[in-house]
Structure formats: structure tokens, C-alpha cells
Amino acid sequence: MITRDFYASQLPLGLLLFGIVQLLDNKYFLSALCFSFASYLHPQVGIIGGSIAFSAYFVSTDKTEAIRLVKSFMFYAVIILPLYILYKNEIDPVF
């Protein structure tokens, strides 16, 4: 019963939801850590989900919060940069 309900993308989805809640509570760096950890568990879910959550929240914030949000997004981008490079080379290898 546990293995049927718990497959590879369930844990990253939970981390994404927790990151979105932290994003709504204005805890941007904690949400960036959740999104980056979810990215390492499942690259498609984590990278795309984290980027969508940051960009959707960026549209709805004011200027003072947007600066903190951009800083935390850059923190997120730096953490997942090695993963993104490896994932991109896996999909489209460049020789």
C-alpha cells in the first residue's frame, strides 16, 4: 500500500507545496531551499515548479518585496545551476 501511493514525484510535489506556502508567508529563502531540494529529487518537477512559483509570485508583489524575491530566486538559481547543466546535457548532449 505504501509503495503504490509513494512514487518518485510525490516527495518533490510536497516540497513544492511547502515552498509555495513559505513563499506566501514571505519566507523567500526557505522557499528557495525547498524548491532547490525538490529540484534535486525530481528535476522536471522541481525546476519547472519552482520557476513558475517564483515568477507567478513576482508578478503580484510590490517593489520592496520584489527585490527580496529576486535575491532569493538568484539563490535558488545558483543552487540548481549544476543540476540544470547536468540535466540539459542528459537531454541534449553536446560533443
N, CA, C and O of each residue as an XYZ file, in Angstrom:
380
protein
N       0.806     -1.182      0.000
C       0.000      0.000      0.000
C       0.860      1.260      0.000
O       0.520      2.237     -0.667
N       1.953      1.250      0.730
C       2.803      2.432      0.789
C       3.508      2.650     -0.542
O       3.593      3.782     -1.016
N       4.011      1.593     -1.144
C       4.753      1.768     -2.397
C       3.845      2.167     -3.546
O       4.309      2.807     -4.490
N       2.591      1.817     -3.501
C       1.690      2.189     -4.575
C       1.395      3.692     -4.544
O       1.278      4.319     -5.597
N       1.275      4.271     -3.350
C       0.951      5.689     -3.230
C       2.172      6.586     -3.236
O       2.054      7.784     -3.497
N       3.331      6.039     -2.958
C       4.539      6.850     -2.841
C       5.460      6.555     -4.017
O       6.223      5.589     -3.981
N       5.396      7.365     -5.039
C       6.287      7.191     -6.181
C       7.189      8.409     -6.309
O       7.128      9.309     -5.471
N       8.004      8.454     -7.314
C       9.129      9.391     -7.375
C       8.747     10.858     -7.306
O       9.503     11.655     -6.752
N       7.612     11.238     -7.845
C       7.316     12.670     -7.862
C       6.450     13.126     -6.692
O       6.102     14.305     -6.632
N       6.090     12.257     -5.770
C       5.263     12.670     -4.638
C       6.031     13.540     -3.650
O       5.505     14.559     -3.204
N       7.247     13.173     -3.300
C       8.020     13.958     -2.347
C       8.374     15.344     -2.900
O       8.238     16.324     -2.168
N       8.820     15.470     -4.147
C       9.062     16.819     -4.665
C       7.798     17.675     -4.737
O       7.870     18.889     -4.542
N       6.655     17.074     -5.012
C       5.417     17.854     -5.023
C       5.081     18.375     -3.635
O       4.609     19.503     -3.494
N       5.316     17.576     -2.624
C       5.110     18.037     -1.256
C       6.052     19.168     -0.888
O       5.656     20.128     -0.226
N       7.301     19.051     -1.321
C       8.253     20.127     -1.061
C       7.894     21.393     -1.829
O       8.080     22.501     -1.326
N       7.380     21.230     -3.049
C       6.933     22.402     -3.805
C       5.758     23.092     -3.111
O       5.712     24.320     -3.036
N       4.825     22.314     -2.612
C       3.701     22.910     -1.899
C       4.164     23.611     -0.622
O       3.677     24.694     -0.299
N       5.090     23.006      0.096
C       5.631     23.644      1.286
C       6.380     24.922      0.911
O       6.294     25.922      1.624
N       7.110     24.894     -0.197
C       7.807     26.087     -0.662
C       6.850     27.193     -1.066
O       7.125     28.369     -0.826
N       5.728     26.832     -1.677
C       4.737     27.839     -2.057
C       4.116     28.468     -0.814
O       3.883     29.676     -0.781
N       3.849     27.663      0.198
C       3.309     28.207      1.452
C       4.322     29.154      2.094
O       3.945     30.213      2.595
N       5.594     28.784      2.084
C       6.623     29.663      2.636
C       6.770     30.931      1.800
O       7.079     31.996      2.335
N       6.554     30.822      0.514
C       6.595     31.990     -0.363
C       5.467     32.953     -0.015
O       5.664     34.168     -0.002
N       4.291     32.414      0.266
C       3.155     33.250      0.649
C       3.332     33.864      2.041
O       2.749     34.907      2.337
N       4.136     33.218      2.896
C       4.442     33.758      4.224
C       5.643     34.696      4.209
O       6.120     35.105      5.268
N       6.137     35.042      3.019
C       7.286     35.944      2.820
C       8.586     35.387      3.395
O       9.454     36.153      3.813
N       8.727     34.085      3.420
C       9.972     33.429      3.810
C      10.623     32.927      2.521
O      10.577     31.741      2.196
N      11.226     33.864      1.803
C      11.680     33.596      0.447
C      12.849     32.626      0.380
O      12.874     31.755     -0.489
N      13.822     32.759      1.282
C      14.988     31.885      1.210
C      14.648     30.452      1.619
O      15.228     29.501      1.095
N      13.721     30.299      2.543
C      13.276     28.948      2.903
C      12.530     28.304      1.739
O      12.674     27.107      1.492
N      11.741     29.089      1.030
C      11.064     28.541     -0.146
C      12.069     28.206     -1.245
O      11.891     27.225     -1.967
N      13.122     29.012     -1.377
C      14.155     28.707     -2.373
C      14.860     27.401     -2.037
O      15.184     26.623     -2.935
N      15.100     27.154     -0.755
C      15.713     25.885     -0.347
C      14.784     24.707     -0.631
O      15.235     23.654     -1.080
N      13.497     24.883     -0.372
C      12.537     23.809     -0.654
C      12.466     23.522     -2.148
O      12.448     22.363     -2.561
N      12.426     24.577     -2.955
C      12.367     24.389     -4.404
C      13.639     23.727     -4.927
O      13.573     22.866     -5.804
N      14.789     24.121     -4.400
C      16.041     23.525     -4.891
C      16.166     22.071     -4.451
O      16.653     21.239     -5.217
N      15.736     21.749     -3.235
C      15.770     20.359     -2.790
C      14.815     19.509     -3.615
O      15.127     18.365     -3.947
N      13.654     20.063     -3.947
C      12.704     19.352     -4.810
C      13.289     19.161     -6.203
O      13.025     18.151     -6.856
N      14.078     20.120     -6.659
C      14.708     20.005     -7.976
C      15.708     18.865     -8.019
O      15.809     18.163     -9.026
N      16.443     18.676     -6.945
C      17.406     17.585     -6.917
C      16.733     16.222     -6.793
O      17.297     15.212     -7.215
N      15.538     16.188     -6.219
C      14.826     14.921     -6.135
C      14.166     14.549     -7.459
O      14.150     13.378     -7.837
N      13.627     15.530     -8.156
C      12.990     15.294     -9.450
C      13.172     16.553    -10.289
O      12.458     17.534    -10.082
N      14.126     16.544    -11.244
C      14.467     17.775    -11.969
C      13.305     18.418    -12.714
O      13.178     19.643    -12.701
N      12.474     17.647    -13.349
C      11.383     18.258    -14.106
C      10.383     18.949    -13.188
O       9.964     20.075    -13.455
N      10.009     18.289    -12.129
C       9.024     18.853    -11.207
C       9.615     20.052    -10.470
O       8.966     21.091    -10.355
N      10.834     19.915     -9.974
C      11.430     20.958     -9.147
C      11.818     22.205     -9.904
O      11.496     23.312     -9.472
N      12.500     22.054    -11.021
C      12.966     23.223    -11.770
C      11.786     23.990    -12.352
O      11.715     25.212    -12.223
N      10.880     23.294    -12.978
C       9.740     23.969    -13.602
C       8.792     24.512    -12.535
O       8.330     25.648    -12.643
N       8.499     23.723    -11.520
C       7.583     24.176    -10.473
C       8.112     25.364     -9.692
O       7.373     26.312     -9.425
N       9.382     25.320     -9.325
C       9.988     26.437     -8.603
C      10.037     27.705     -9.430
O       9.765     28.792     -8.921
N      10.375     27.575    -10.683
C      10.425     28.748    -11.563
C       9.040     29.350    -11.769
O       8.888     30.572    -11.778
N       8.043     28.508    -11.932
C       6.675     29.013    -12.106
C       6.191     29.698    -10.827
O       5.565     30.755    -10.894
N       6.472     29.110     -9.677
C       6.029     29.711     -8.418
C       6.697     31.062     -8.187
O       6.034     32.023     -7.796
N       8.007     31.142     -8.426
C       8.697     32.420     -8.261
C       8.177     33.468     -9.238
O       7.934     34.611     -8.851
N       8.007     33.089    -10.491
C       7.564     34.077    -11.480
C       6.119     34.518    -11.238
O       5.792     35.687    -11.443
N       5.257     33.606    -10.807
C       3.870     33.977    -10.520
C       3.792     34.896     -9.303
O       2.993     35.833     -9.282
N       4.604     34.636     -8.310
C       4.585     35.492     -7.124
C       5.252     36.837     -7.404
O       4.885     37.847     -6.803
N       6.226     36.858     -8.312
C       6.913     38.107     -8.669
C       5.950     39.097     -9.316
O       6.068     40.304     -9.103
N       5.012     38.603    -10.093
C       4.049     39.473    -10.774
C       3.153     40.184     -9.767
O       2.735     41.317    -10.005
N       2.855     39.540     -8.658
C       1.883     40.087     -7.713
C       2.495     40.845     -6.537
O       1.759     41.238     -5.631
N       3.814     41.068     -6.513
C       4.427     41.738     -5.370
C       4.720     43.194     -5.676
O       4.746     43.609     -6.835
N       4.940     43.960     -4.621
C       5.341     45.345     -4.802
C       6.858     45.435     -4.940
O       7.549     44.417     -4.896
N       7.375     46.642     -5.106
C       8.789     46.817     -5.452
C       9.725     46.396     -4.316
O      10.758     45.779     -4.576
N       9.388     46.711     -3.079
C      10.291     46.360     -1.973
C      10.371     44.848     -1.777
O      11.443     44.313     -1.497
N       9.260     44.175     -1.919
C       9.267     42.715     -1.801
C       9.889     42.063     -3.030
O      10.463     40.978     -2.939
N       9.777     42.722     -4.173
C      10.328     42.155     -5.410
C      11.849     42.052     -5.344
O      12.430     41.124     -5.907
N      12.491     42.984     -4.672
C      13.952     42.935     -4.549
C      14.373     41.720     -3.729
O      15.301     41.006     -4.109
N      13.700     41.485     -2.614
C      13.998     40.293     -1.802
C      13.672     39.018     -2.571
O      14.381     38.018     -2.460
N      12.606     39.062     -3.342
C      12.205     37.888     -4.122
C      13.224     37.569     -5.211
O      13.529     36.401     -5.452
N      13.750     38.594     -5.865
C      14.764     38.374     -6.899
C      16.045     37.821     -6.282
O      16.693     36.951     -6.864
N      16.412     38.327     -5.099
C      17.602     37.799     -4.422
C      17.431     36.318     -4.081
O      18.361     35.530     -4.252
N      16.264     35.944     -3.606
C      16.053     34.537     -3.270
C      15.961     33.681     -4.529
O      16.373     32.521     -4.514
N      15.425     34.236     -5.624
C      15.418     33.482     -6.877
C      16.835     33.264     -7.387
O      17.146     32.193     -7.908
N      17.696     34.266     -7.245
C      19.091     34.093     -7.656
C      19.782     33.040     -6.782
O      20.605     32.271     -7.278
N      19.454     33.000     -5.498
C      19.966     31.962     -4.602
C      19.525     30.588     -5.090
O      20.320     29.650     -5.131
N      18.254     30.478     -5.459
C      17.696     29.238     -5.997
C      18.392     28.856     -7.301
O      18.721     27.689     -7.515
N      18.614     29.837     -8.168
C      19.246     29.568     -9.464
C      20.690     29.101     -9.295
O      21.143     28.217    -10.023
N      21.410     29.681     -8.352
C      22.800     29.269     -8.117
C      22.851     27.845     -7.579
O      23.728     27.067     -7.956
N      21.919     27.503     -6.704
C      21.913     26.153     -6.136
C      21.602     25.103     -7.198
O      22.209     24.032     -7.194
N      20.668     25.387     -8.108
C      20.282     24.365     -9.086
C      21.069     24.453    -10.391
O      20.826     23.658    -11.300
N      21.996     25.389    -10.510
C      22.771     25.516    -11.749
C      23.512     24.235    -12.124
O      23.434     23.832    -13.285
N      24.233     23.563    -11.205
C      24.888     22.296    -11.602
C      23.896     21.231    -12.045
O      24.150     20.490    -12.995
N      22.767     21.158    -11.354
C      21.739     20.197    -11.742
C      21.186     20.513    -13.116
O      20.981     19.608    -13.925
N      20.942     21.785    -13.392
C      20.400     22.175    -14.683
C      21.378     21.845    -15.809
O      20.965     21.375    -16.869
N      22.649     22.082    -15.590
C      23.661     21.773    -16.618
C      23.712     20.271    -16.876
O      23.751     19.844    -18.030
N      23.713     19.466    -15.815
C      23.715     18.009    -15.993
C      22.443     17.517    -16.664
O      22.489     16.638    -17.525
N      21.313     18.082    -16.272
C      20.034     17.671    -16.842
C      19.942     18.061    -18.312
O      19.442     17.284    -19.125
N      20.410     19.234    -18.658
C      20.392     19.683    -20.055
C      21.310     18.821    -20.908
O      20.956     18.486    -22.038
N      22.478     18.456    -20.397
C      23.399     17.601    -21.137
C      22.851     16.168    -21.274
O      23.179     15.468    -22.231
N      22.037     15.747    -20.338
C      21.422     14.417    -20.434
C      20.387     14.381    -21.566
O      20.294     13.402    -22.306
N      19.621     15.456    -21.684
C      18.581     15.510    -22.713
C      19.189     15.764    -24.096
O      18.849     15.085    -25.064
N      20.083     16.739    -24.178
C      20.653     17.112    -25.471
C      22.171     17.187    -25.332
O      22.710     18.273    -25.114
N      22.876     16.055    -25.453
C      24.325     16.063    -25.267
C      25.035     16.851    -26.368
O      24.724     16.734    -27.553
N      25.982     17.643    -25.934
C      26.788     18.441    -26.858
C      28.203     17.878    -26.838
O      28.828     17.778    -25.783
N      28.696     17.516    -28.007
C      30.035     16.942    -28.079
C      31.003     17.946    -28.597
O      32.190     17.648    -28.730
